Amino acid sequence: EVWQLLLGYRPLTQGRRAEAMQRKREEYLDLRRSLYDASPALASDAEPATGSGAGASEAAGGADSEAALLKQIRKDVPRTRLRPGGALCQVQADLLVESPRIQSFMERVLFVWAVRQPASGYVQGLNDVLMLLIVVGLADESRLPVDRLSTELLGAVSEERFAEIEADCYWCLTQILSEIFDHYTHGQPGIQRMVQRLKEIIRRIDAPLAAHLEAQCVDLSVTYLRWITCLMVRELPTACCARLWDTLIAESAQAVGHVRGSSDCGSAGFEALLVYFCACFTAYFSQRLQEMDFEAITFFLQQMPTDGFADREVEVLLGEAFVLKSLFQQAPRHLCGSE
């Protein structure tokens, strides 16, 4: 509920909250019916294509594009994984993600969002972003920490309430992605911008690490691309990532009364602060990375050893990120342009 308030989805005024939430949930249901349930891509699963002429060709074209979209989503959703940590073991995490109920939920939300955003469409990694919203929504419903969810608790959620959580997750996802929309458009200019900033920050705060990586011919661009696209969901245990998002969402909300994401620097939380967090996250492993060669570094970066992380580690990194932000905030060219 706190995320929904900070994202501007749940009204602050309690008197109009129930009516506004109901209206948004009904709006999502209408979108789901018209864009997903009535999609020719779903119909083509059950019926062979028929008809002829220009009208049929146009319909076939729409069906083909949506069929390709649906195929990609159905390929990626089963690949979604939660990082274990705390009380959440890998088996429990996998069972939760692999639940048919959860996978259908994800397919519908991602399909509707992609169809409504033709400039970006579906991008790999959005499934991971959505998964964290689902877990937090279910945890809020169950009144349990995110690392204590299970398929048994999922089964206790009624269909009506499940549909409401689905609508809530859709609108929260829409709000978050609206702040970093150019991360998912053609060429991903927002992500490319962040990757370049990250490399520059590492050169400034940890010159020995930067020199070692250069000597080993290691380019962190692919690693940073994954971190930023998935908003750290793949790198941190679920509870730790939720703690990180607490701060990123709050930072963006705090900017509402000032400048909520300038045209150069993007979102105050999911871009500006996340850059510094990723830099501190890299520097956290600096000593170990400097002792590795190219092959070891590559393997290490593919699966960061964060299973033992807890809120304490994330809060230390966030503190360091805020320190860096305060040091560099008077040097806008450092973040918003090349020197």
C-alpha positions as CSV (number, residue, x, y, z in Angstrom):
1,E,0.0,0.0,0.0
2,V,2.9,2.4,0.7
3,W,4.3,1.9,-2.7
4,Q,0.9,2.6,-4.2
5,L,0.6,5.8,-2.3
6,L,4.1,7.0,-3.2
7,L,3.5,6.1,-6.9
8,G,0.4,8.2,-7.0
9,Y,-1.9,5.2,-7.7
10,R,-3.6,5.0,-4.3
11,P,-5.2,8.4,-3.3
12,L,-3.9,10.0,-0.2
13,T,-7.4,11.1,0.8
14,Q,-9.0,8.2,2.5
15,G,-12.5,9.4,1.7
16,R,-12.1,9.0,-2.0
17,R,-9.7,6.1,-1.9
18,A,-12.1,3.2,-2.3
19,E,-14.0,4.8,-5.2
20,A,-10.8,5.7,-7.0
21,M,-9.2,2.3,-6.6
22,Q,-12.4,0.6,-7.8
23,R,-12.5,2.8,-10.9
24,K,-8.9,2.0,-11.8
25,R,-9.4,-1.7,-11.2
26,E,-12.4,-1.7,-13.5
27,E,-10.4,0.3,-16.1
28,Y,-7.7,-2.4,-16.1
29,L,-10.3,-5.1,-16.4
30,D,-11.8,-3.4,-19.4
31,L,-8.3,-3.2,-20.9
32,R,-7.6,-6.8,-20.2
33,R,-10.9,-7.9,-21.9
34,S,-10.4,-5.7,-25.0
35,L,-6.6,-6.1,-25.5
36,Y,-5.8,-9.6,-24.0
37,D,-9.0,-11.7,-23.9
38,A,-10.1,-10.5,-27.4
39,S,-6.7,-10.6,-28.9
40,P,-6.4,-12.4,-32.2
41,A,-3.2,-14.0,-30.9
42,L,-5.3,-15.9,-28.3
43,A,-8.0,-16.7,-30.8
44,S,-5.4,-18.1,-33.2
45,D,-4.4,-20.6,-30.5
46,A,-7.8,-22.1,-30.7
47,E,-8.9,-21.5,-34.3
48,P,-7.2,-21.7,-37.7
49,A,-7.0,-18.4,-39.7
50,T,-9.9,-18.0,-42.2
51,G,-11.1,-15.3,-44.5
52,S,-9.7,-13.4,-47.4
53,G,-9.3,-9.9,-48.8
54,A,-7.8,-6.6,-47.5
55,G,-9.7,-6.8,-44.2
56,A,-8.5,-10.3,-43.6
57,S,-4.9,-9.3,-44.4
58,E,-5.0,-6.4,-42.0
59,A,-6.5,-8.6,-39.3
60,A,-3.8,-11.2,-40.0
61,G,-1.1,-8.6,-39.7
62,G,-2.4,-7.6,-36.3
63,A,-2.7,-11.2,-35.2
64,D,0.8,-11.9,-36.3
65,S,2.4,-9.0,-34.4
66,E,0.4,-9.9,-31.2
67,A,1.2,-13.6,-31.7
68,A,4.9,-12.8,-31.8
69,L,4.5,-10.7,-28.6
70,L,2.6,-13.4,-26.8
71,K,5.2,-16.0,-27.9
72,Q,8.0,-13.9,-26.5
73,I,6.2,-13.3,-23.2
74,R,5.4,-17.0,-22.8
75,K,9.0,-17.7,-23.5
76,D,10.3,-15.3,-20.8
77,V,7.8,-15.7,-18.0
78,P,8.8,-19.3,-17.2
79,R,12.5,-18.0,-17.0
80,T,11.6,-15.5,-14.3
81,R,13.4,-16.3,-11.0
82,L,13.5,-14.8,-7.5
83,R,16.8,-14.7,-5.7
84,P,16.6,-16.7,-2.4
85,G,17.5,-15.1,0.9
86,G,16.3,-14.9,4.5
87,A,13.5,-17.5,5.0
88,L,12.9,-17.8,1.3
89,C,14.7,-20.9,-0.1
90,Q,15.2,-21.5,-3.8
91,V,12.7,-24.3,-3.9
92,Q,9.9,-22.1,-2.4
93,A,10.9,-19.2,-4.7
94,D,10.8,-21.5,-7.8
95,L,7.4,-23.0,-6.8
96,L,5.9,-19.6,-6.4
97,V,7.2,-18.3,-9.7
98,E,6.2,-21.5,-11.5
99,S,2.7,-21.4,-10.2
100,P,0.3,-21.4,-13.2
101,R,-1.7,-18.7,-11.5
102,I,1.3,-16.4,-11.2
103,Q,2.4,-17.1,-14.8
104,S,-1.0,-16.3,-16.2
105,F,-1.1,-13.2,-14.1
106,M,2.2,-12.1,-15.6
107,E,1.3,-12.9,-19.1
108,R,-1.9,-10.8,-19.0
109,V,-0.2,-7.8,-17.4
110,L,2.8,-7.8,-19.7
111,F,0.7,-8.3,-22.8
112,V,-1.7,-5.4,-22.0
113,W,1.2,-3.1,-21.1
114,A,3.1,-3.9,-24.3
115,V,0.1,-3.5,-26.5
116,R,-0.6,-0.1,-25.0
117,Q,3.0,1.0,-25.4
118,P,3.8,0.5,-29.1
119,A,6.9,2.8,-28.9
120,S,8.6,0.2,-26.6
121,G,6.6,-3.0,-26.7
122,Y,7.7,-5.8,-24.5
123,V,11.3,-5.9,-23.5
124,Q,13.1,-8.8,-21.8
125,G,13.5,-8.0,-18.1
126,L,10.1,-6.5,-17.6
127,N,9.0,-9.9,-16.4
128,D,11.5,-9.6,-13.5
129,V,10.3,-6.1,-12.6
130,L,6.7,-7.2,-12.6
131,M,7.6,-10.2,-10.4
132,L,8.8,-8.1,-7.5
133,L,5.6,-6.1,-7.7
134,I,3.6,-9.3,-7.5
135,V,5.5,-10.6,-4.6
136,V,5.1,-7.4,-2.6
137,G,1.4,-7.2,-3.5
138,L,0.9,-10.8,-2.2
139,A,3.0,-10.2,0.9
140,D,0.9,-7.1,1.7
141,E,-2.3,-9.2,1.2
142,S,-1.0,-12.0,3.5
143,R,0.5,-9.5,6.0
144,L,3.8,-11.5,5.8
145,P,7.4,-10.5,4.9
146,V,8.2,-11.1,1.2
147,D,10.6,-13.9,2.1
148,R,7.9,-15.9,3.8
149,L,5.5,-16.3,0.9
150,S,4.5,-19.8,-0.3
151,T,2.2,-21.5,-2.8
152,E,-0.1,-22.4,0.1
153,L,-0.6,-18.7,0.9
154,L,-1.1,-18.0,-2.8
155,G,-3.9,-20.6,-2.9
156,A,-5.7,-18.8,0.0
157,V,-6.2,-15.6,-2.1
158,S,-9.6,-15.5,-3.6
159,E,-10.1,-15.0,-7.4
160,E,-11.7,-11.6,-6.8
161,R,-8.9,-10.4,-4.6
162,F,-6.3,-11.9,-7.0
163,A,-7.9,-9.8,-9.8
164,E,-7.6,-6.7,-7.7
165,I,-3.9,-7.4,-7.0
166,E,-3.4,-7.9,-10.7
167,A,-4.9,-4.5,-11.5
168,D,-2.9,-2.8,-8.8
169,C,0.4,-4.4,-10.1
170,Y,-0.4,-3.2,-13.6
171,W,-0.9,0.4,-12.6
172,C,2.2,0.4,-10.4
173,L,4.2,-1.1,-13.2
174,T,2.9,1.5,-15.6
175,Q,3.8,4.4,-13.2
176,I,7.4,3.1,-12.6
177,L,8.1,2.5,-16.3
178,S,6.6,5.9,-17.2
179,E,9.5,7.5,-15.3
180,I,12.2,5.5,-17.2
181,F,10.3,5.0,-20.5
182,D,13.4,5.7,-22.6
183,H,15.0,2.7,-21.0
184,Y,12.8,0.4,-23.1
185,T,12.3,2.3,-26.4
186,H,14.4,1.6,-29.5
187,G,18.1,1.6,-28.8
188,Q,17.4,2.0,-25.0
189,P,18.9,5.5,-24.8
190,G,18.1,5.8,-21.1
191,I,20.0,2.6,-20.2
192,Q,22.9,3.5,-22.4
193,R,23.0,6.9,-20.6
194,M,23.1,5.2,-17.2
195,V,25.8,2.7,-18.3
196,Q,28.1,5.5,-19.3
197,R,27.5,7.3,-16.1
198,L,28.2,4.2,-14.1
199,K,31.5,3.7,-15.9
200,E,32.5,7.3,-15.2
201,I,31.6,7.0,-11.5
202,I,33.6,3.9,-11.1
203,R,36.6,5.6,-12.6
204,R,36.2,8.4,-10.1
205,I,35.6,6.4,-6.9
206,D,37.6,3.3,-7.5
207,A,40.5,4.0,-9.9
208,P,42.4,0.7,-9.0
209,L,39.3,-1.4,-9.9
210,A,38.7,0.5,-13.1
211,A,42.4,0.0,-14.1
212,H,42.3,-3.7,-13.3
213,L,39.1,-4.3,-15.3
214,E,40.7,-2.4,-18.2
215,A,43.8,-4.5,-17.9
216,Q,41.8,-7.7,-18.0
217,C,39.8,-6.4,-21.0
218,V,36.5,-6.6,-19.0
219,D,33.7,-4.4,-20.2
220,L,30.9,-4.0,-17.6
221,S,28.4,-2.7,-20.1
222,V,26.5,-6.1,-20.4
223,T,26.5,-6.5,-16.6
224,Y,25.2,-3.0,-16.0
225,L,22.6,-3.4,-18.8
226,R,21.2,-6.4,-16.9
227,W,21.2,-4.6,-13.5
228,I,19.5,-1.5,-14.9
229,T,17.0,-3.3,-17.2
230,C,15.8,-5.5,-14.3
231,L,16.2,-2.8,-11.6
232,M,18.4,-5.2,-9.6
233,V,15.7,-7.8,-9.2
234,R,18.1,-10.6,-10.5
235,E,21.0,-9.5,-8.4
236,L,19.6,-9.1,-4.9
237,P,17.6,-11.4,-2.7
238,T,13.9,-10.6,-3.0
239,A,13.6,-8.9,0.5
240,C,16.7,-6.9,-0.2
241,C,15.5,-5.7,-3.6
242,A,12.2,-4.7,-2.0
243,R,14.2,-2.6,0.5
244,L,16.1,-1.0,-2.3
245,W,12.8,-0.2,-4.1
246,D,11.4,1.4,-1.0
247,T,14.1,4.0,-1.3
248,L,14.0,4.4,-5.0
249,I,10.2,4.9,-5.0
250,A,10.4,7.3,-2.1
251,E,13.2,9.3,-3.8
252,S,11.0,9.7,-6.9
253,A,8.0,10.6,-4.9
254,Q,10.0,13.3,-3.0
255,A,10.9,14.9,-6.3
256,V,7.2,15.5,-7.2
257,G,7.2,18.9,-5.6
258,H,10.5,19.8,-7.3
259,V,11.5,18.3,-10.7
260,R,10.3,14.7,-11.1
261,G,13.0,13.5,-13.4
262,S,14.5,16.2,-15.7
263,S,14.8,15.5,-19.4
264,D,18.5,14.9,-18.9
265,C,18.8,12.9,-15.7
266,G,15.5,10.9,-15.7
267,S,13.8,9.5,-12.7
268,A,15.1,10.8,-9.3
269,G,14.9,7.3,-7.9
270,F,15.1,4.6,-10.6
271,E,17.7,6.4,-12.6
272,A,19.7,9.1,-10.6
273,L,19.9,7.3,-7.3
274,L,20.1,3.8,-8.9
275,V,23.2,4.8,-10.7
276,Y,25.0,5.6,-7.5
277,F,23.7,2.4,-5.8
278,C,25.0,0.3,-8.7
279,A,28.4,2.0,-8.4
280,C,28.5,1.3,-4.7
281,F,27.4,-2.3,-5.3
282,T,30.3,-2.7,-7.8
283,A,32.8,-1.2,-5.4
284,Y,31.5,-3.5,-2.6
285,F,33.1,-6.4,-4.5
286,S,36.2,-4.4,-5.5
287,Q,38.8,-6.3,-3.6
288,R,37.6,-9.7,-4.8
289,L,37.3,-8.5,-8.4
290,Q,40.9,-7.1,-8.4
291,E,42.2,-10.6,-7.4
292,M,40.5,-12.3,-10.4
293,D,41.4,-12.7,-14.1
294,F,39.1,-12.2,-17.1
295,E,37.5,-15.6,-16.9
296,A,36.9,-15.5,-13.1
297,I,35.5,-12.0,-13.3
298,T,33.1,-13.0,-16.1
299,F,31.8,-15.9,-14.1
300,F,31.6,-13.9,-10.9
301,L,29.5,-11.2,-12.6
302,Q,27.0,-13.7,-14.0
303,Q,25.9,-14.7,-10.5
304,M,26.7,-12.1,-7.9
305,P,27.2,-13.8,-4.5
306,T,24.4,-11.9,-2.7
307,D,22.4,-14.8,-1.2
308,G,23.7,-13.8,2.2
309,F,22.7,-10.2,1.9
310,A,20.2,-8.7,4.4
311,D,18.7,-5.3,4.8
312,R,21.8,-4.2,6.6
313,E,24.0,-4.6,3.6
314,V,21.5,-2.8,1.3
315,E,21.1,0.1,3.8
316,V,24.9,0.5,4.0
317,L,25.1,0.7,0.2
318,L,22.2,3.1,0.0
319,G,23.9,5.3,2.6
320,E,27.1,5.3,0.5
321,A,25.0,6.1,-2.6
322,F,23.4,9.1,-0.9
323,V,26.9,10.3,0.1
324,L,28.1,10.1,-3.6
325,K,24.9,11.9,-4.7
326,S,25.5,14.7,-2.2
327,L,29.2,15.0,-3.4
328,F,28.3,15.1,-7.1
329,Q,24.9,16.9,-7.1
330,Q,26.6,20.3,-7.6
331,A,28.3,18.9,-10.7
332,P,25.4,18.3,-13.1
333,R,27.6,17.7,-16.1
334,H,29.1,14.7,-14.3
335,L,25.7,12.9,-14.4
336,C,23.9,14.5,-17.3
337,G,26.4,14.9,-20.0
338,S,29.8,14.1,-21.3
339,E,32.8,16.1,-20.1
